[in-house]
């Protein structure tokens, strides 16, 4: 029995690029919509105001992002040190 090859859903690199751009910008637009400040006309009891207070969220997000960046920097430095140590160890063994 012959097995059929699965055909890709999107053919051609141009179509794939167009599809990815549409999905990317749709996600970007959704993020902007979610992070936009809440209008004052909704009042204190509105769902949008209670679910997401934009100023508090922005501060918390900024702090979390800076923690993440600091962690990334320290992890990169640690990894660079490990690679350097491994390189120097291998070079010392090769030299005898």
Residue frames as a rotation matrix with the C-alpha (Angstrom) as fourth column:
UNK 1
0.582 0.813 0.000 0.00
0.813 -0.582 0.000 0.00
0.000 0.000 -1.000 0.00
UNK 2
-0.316 -0.694 0.647 1.37
0.669 -0.646 -0.367 3.40
0.673 0.317 0.669 -0.96
UNK 3
0.086 0.283 -0.955 1.51
0.872 -0.486 -0.065 6.18
-0.482 -0.827 -0.289 1.56
UNK 4
0.526 0.175 0.833 0.72
0.644 -0.721 -0.255 9.67
0.555 0.670 -0.492 0.40
UNK 5
-0.665 -0.729 -0.166 2.94
0.707 -0.541 -0.455 12.55
0.242 -0.420 0.875 1.25
UNK 6
0.286 0.733 -0.618 1.22
0.842 -0.500 -0.203 15.26
-0.458 -0.462 -0.760 3.24
UNK 7
-0.032 -0.225 0.974 0.98
0.732 -0.668 -0.130 18.47
0.680 0.709 0.186 1.29
UNK 8
-0.828 -0.307 -0.468 1.85
0.551 -0.594 -0.586 21.62
-0.098 -0.744 0.661 3.19
UNK 9
0.134 0.937 -0.323 -1.07
0.838 -0.282 -0.468 23.81
-0.530 -0.208 -0.822 4.17
UNK 10
0.797 0.025 -0.603 0.62
-0.187 -0.940 -0.286 26.91
-0.574 0.341 -0.745 2.77
UNK 11
0.457 -0.628 0.630 2.78
0.853 0.511 -0.109 26.56
-0.253 0.587 0.769 -0.31
UNK 12
0.276 -0.468 0.839 5.53
0.593 -0.605 -0.532 28.91
0.757 0.644 0.111 -1.34
UNK 13
-0.470 -0.581 -0.665 7.68
0.881 -0.258 -0.397 31.16
0.059 -0.772 0.633 0.78
UNK 14
-0.863 0.187 0.468 5.76
-0.084 -0.969 0.232 34.30
0.497 0.161 0.852 -0.19
UNK 15
0.159 0.984 -0.077 2.47
-0.150 0.101 0.983 32.88
0.976 -0.145 0.164 1.01
UNK 16
0.240 -0.151 -0.959 4.10
0.857 0.496 0.137 31.67
0.455 -0.855 0.248 4.22
UNK 17
-0.798 -0.593 -0.110 5.65
0.585 -0.717 -0.378 35.08
0.145 -0.366 0.919 4.80
UNK 18
-0.553 0.674 0.490 2.32
-0.328 -0.716 0.616 36.85
0.766 0.180 0.617 4.19
UNK 19
0.421 0.727 -0.543 0.55
0.211 0.504 0.838 34.47
0.882 -0.467 0.059 6.58
UNK 20
-0.062 -0.525 -0.849 3.18
0.968 0.177 -0.180 34.92
0.244 -0.833 0.497 9.29
UNK 21
-0.918 -0.261 0.298 3.03
0.222 -0.962 -0.161 38.70
0.328 -0.082 0.941 8.96
UNK 22
-0.115 0.955 0.272 -0.75
-0.313 -0.294 0.903 38.68
0.943 0.019 0.333 9.31
UNK 23
0.519 0.283 -0.807 -0.55
0.560 0.600 0.571 36.47
0.646 -0.748 0.153 12.41
UNK 24
-0.456 -0.785 -0.419 2.28
0.864 -0.278 -0.420 38.57
0.213 -0.554 0.805 13.87
UNK 25
-0.879 0.108 0.465 0.46
-0.090 -0.994 0.060 41.88
0.468 0.011 0.883 13.43
UNK 26
0.215 0.970 -0.110 -2.79
-0.103 0.135 0.986 40.40
0.971 -0.200 0.129 14.70
UNK 27
0.306 -0.198 -0.931 -0.97
0.870 0.455 0.189 39.38
0.386 -0.868 0.312 17.88
UNK 28
-0.774 -0.632 -0.026 0.68
0.606 -0.729 -0.319 42.79
0.183 -0.263 0.947 18.12
UNK 29
-0.501 0.678 0.538 -2.68
-0.286 -0.716 0.637 44.53
0.817 0.165 0.552 17.72
UNK 30
0.480 0.668 -0.568 -4.16
0.303 0.482 0.822 42.29
0.823 -0.567 0.028 20.42
UNK 31
-0.145 -0.627 -0.766 -1.32
0.975 0.043 -0.219 43.17
0.170 -0.778 0.605 22.78
UNK 32
-0.912 -0.152 0.382 -1.82
0.147 -0.988 -0.042 46.88
0.384 0.018 0.923 22.16
UNK 33
-0.047 0.980 0.193 -5.55
-0.242 -0.198 0.950 46.51
0.969 -0.002 0.247 22.77
UNK 34
0.493 0.233 -0.838 -4.97
0.625 0.575 0.528 44.64
0.605 -0.784 0.138 26.05
UNK 35
-0.273 -0.728 -0.629 -2.34
0.961 -0.235 -0.145 47.08
-0.042 -0.644 0.764 27.33
UNK 36
-0.425 0.168 0.889 -4.15
0.297 -0.902 0.312 50.26
0.855 0.397 0.334 26.31
UNK 37
-0.995 0.079 0.055 -5.28
-0.082 -0.399 -0.913 52.49
-0.050 -0.913 0.404 29.17
UNK 38
-0.409 0.911 -0.050 -8.85
0.912 0.408 -0.037 51.97
-0.014 -0.061 -0.998 30.31
UNK 39
-0.467 0.290 0.836 -11.13
0.184 -0.892 0.412 54.90
0.865 0.346 0.363 29.44
UNK 40
-0.996 0.036 0.084 -12.48
-0.091 -0.327 -0.941 56.83
-0.006 -0.944 0.329 32.41
UNK 41
-0.371 0.926 -0.064 -16.06
-0.869 -0.322 0.375 56.55
0.326 0.195 0.925 31.16
UNK 42
-0.214 0.285 -0.934 -16.30
0.022 0.958 0.287 52.89
0.977 0.041 -0.211 32.27
UNK 43
0.488 0.405 0.773 -16.28
-0.691 -0.362 0.626 53.92
0.533 -0.840 0.103 35.93
UNK 44
-0.349 -0.668 0.657 -15.00
-0.936 0.286 -0.206 52.03
-0.050 -0.687 -0.725 38.93
UNK 45
0.084 0.491 0.867 -17.42
-0.523 0.763 -0.381 49.12
-0.848 -0.421 0.320 38.58
UNK 46
0.620 0.186 -0.762 -16.61
-0.784 0.185 -0.593 48.21
0.030 0.965 0.261 34.98
UNK 47
0.927 -0.237 0.290 -15.14
0.196 0.967 0.164 44.80
-0.319 -0.095 0.943 34.17
UNK 48
0.578 -0.744 0.335 -12.31
0.450 -0.051 -0.891 46.24
0.680 0.666 0.305 32.11
UNK 49
0.292 -0.465 0.836 -11.24
-0.622 -0.756 -0.204 48.49
0.727 -0.460 -0.510 34.97
UNK 50
0.622 -0.010 0.783 -11.34
-0.722 0.381 0.578 45.76
-0.304 -0.925 0.230 37.59
UNK 51
0.939 -0.240 0.246 -9.65
0.298 0.924 -0.238 43.17
-0.170 0.297 0.940 35.38
UNK 52
0.086 -0.940 0.330 -6.72
0.978 0.017 -0.207 45.33
0.189 0.340 0.921 34.32
UNK 53
0.867 0.039 -0.497 -5.60
0.200 -0.941 0.274 48.54
-0.457 -0.337 -0.823 35.93
UNK 54
0.818 -0.494 0.295 -3.20
0.368 0.054 -0.928 49.78
0.442 0.868 0.226 33.31
UNK 55
0.460 -0.690 0.558 -0.90
-0.669 -0.683 -0.294 51.88
0.584 -0.238 -0.776 35.53
UNK 56
0.400 -0.279 0.873 -0.40
-0.745 0.455 0.487 49.13
-0.534 -0.845 -0.026 38.10
UNK 57
0.851 -0.055 0.522 0.04
0.280 0.888 -0.364 46.54
-0.443 0.457 0.771 35.38
UNK 58
0.784 -0.582 0.216 2.60
-0.007 -0.356 -0.935 48.70
0.621 0.731 -0.283 33.56
UNK 59
0.295 -0.685 0.666 4.68
-0.936 -0.348 0.056 49.10
0.193 -0.640 -0.744 36.73
UNK 60
0.449 -0.079 0.890 4.53
-0.435 0.851 0.294 45.39
-0.781 -0.519 0.348 37.55
UNK 61
0.932 -0.088 0.352 5.31
0.339 0.551 -0.762 44.42
-0.127 0.830 0.543 33.97
UNK 62
0.649 -0.721 0.242 8.27
-0.401 -0.595 -0.697 46.83
0.646 0.356 -0.675 33.86
UNK 63
0.223 -0.558 0.800 9.71
-0.943 0.084 0.321 45.43
-0.246 -0.826 -0.507 37.09
UNK 64
0.609 0.072 0.790 9.29
-0.063 0.997 -0.042 41.86
-0.791 -0.024 0.612 35.87
UNK 65
0.951 -0.257 0.174 10.88
0.200 0.077 -0.977 42.68
0.237 0.963 0.125 32.54
UNK 66
0.414 -0.842 0.345 13.91
-0.763 -0.528 -0.372 44.24
0.496 -0.109 -0.862 34.24
UNK 67
0.268 -0.284 0.920 14.27
-0.694 0.606 0.389 41.18
-0.668 -0.743 -0.035 36.47
UNK 68
0.829 0.107 0.550 14.16
0.243 0.816 -0.525 38.98
-0.504 0.568 0.650 33.39
UNK 69
0.815 -0.568 0.112 16.78
-0.144 -0.386 -0.911 41.09
0.561 0.727 -0.396 31.59
UNK 70
0.232 -0.747 0.623 19.08
-0.971 -0.221 0.096 40.98
0.066 -0.627 -0.776 34.63
UNK 71
0.431 -0.021 0.902 18.67
-0.305 0.937 0.168 37.21
-0.849 -0.348 0.398 34.87
UNK 72
0.961 -0.043 0.273 19.45
0.268 0.384 -0.883 36.87
-0.067 0.922 0.381 31.15
UNK 73
0.589 -0.787 0.181 22.60
-0.573 -0.565 -0.594 38.95
0.570 0.246 -0.784 31.50
UNK 74
0.104 -0.564 0.819 23.85
-0.925 0.247 0.288 36.94
-0.365 -0.788 -0.496 34.47
UNK 75
0.629 0.164 0.760 23.07
0.007 0.976 -0.217 33.66
-0.778 0.142 0.613 32.71
UNK 76
0.949 -0.305 0.076 24.92
0.064 -0.046 -0.997 34.84
0.308 0.951 -0.024 29.59
UNK 77
0.315 -0.875 0.366 27.99
-0.871 -0.420 -0.255 35.83
0.377 -0.239 -0.895 31.63
UNK 78
0.205 -0.189 0.960 27.94
-0.656 0.702 0.278 32.51
-0.726 -0.687 0.020 33.49
UNK 79
0.855 0.160 0.493 27.67
0.218 0.752 -0.623 30.59
-0.470 0.640 0.608 30.23
UNK 80
0.786 -0.618 0.018 30.50
-0.300 -0.408 -0.862 32.62
0.540 0.672 -0.506 28.70
UNK 81
0.131 -0.753 0.645 32.71
-0.989 -0.050 0.142 31.81
-0.075 -0.656 -0.751 31.70
UNK 82
0.427 0.085 0.900 31.93
-0.241 0.970 0.023 28.09
-0.871 -0.226 0.435 31.37
UNK 83
0.976 -0.063 0.209 32.79
0.218 0.286 -0.933 28.15
-0.001 0.956 0.292 27.67
UNK 84
0.527 -0.831 0.177 36.06
-0.673 -0.535 -0.511 29.98
0.519 0.151 -0.841 28.35
UNK 85
0.113 -0.462 0.880 37.00
-0.850 0.413 0.326 27.49
-0.514 -0.785 -0.346 31.07
UNK 86
0.672 0.209 0.711 36.22
0.091 0.929 -0.359 24.58
-0.735 0.306 0.605 28.78
UNK 87
0.934 -0.354 0.041 38.26
-0.030 -0.193 -0.981 26.14
0.355 0.915 -0.191 25.99
UNK 88
0.273 -0.883 0.381 41.25
-0.907 -0.368 -0.203 26.77
0.320 -0.290 -0.902 28.23
UNK 89
0.236 -0.125 0.964 41.02
-0.584 0.774 0.244 23.27
-0.777 -0.620 0.110 29.70
UNK 90
0.871 0.116 0.478 40.90
0.274 0.693 -0.667 21.68
-0.409 0.712 0.571 26.24
UNK 91
0.769 -0.636 0.064 43.80
-0.322 -0.471 -0.821 23.87
0.553 0.611 -0.567 25.06
UNK 92
0.161 -0.719 0.676 45.89
-0.978 -0.024 0.207 22.91
-0.133 -0.695 -0.707 28.11
UNK 93
0.425 0.044 0.904 45.24
-0.165 0.986 0.029 19.20
-0.890 -0.162 0.426 27.47
UNK 94
0.973 -0.045 0.228 46.13
0.232 0.224 -0.947 19.57
-0.009 0.974 0.228 23.80
UNK 95
0.554 -0.813 0.182 49.40
-0.646 -0.557 -0.522 21.36
0.526 0.172 -0.833 24.63
UNK 96
0.321 -0.393 -0.862 50.32
0.319 0.901 -0.292 18.62
0.892 -0.181 0.415 27.05
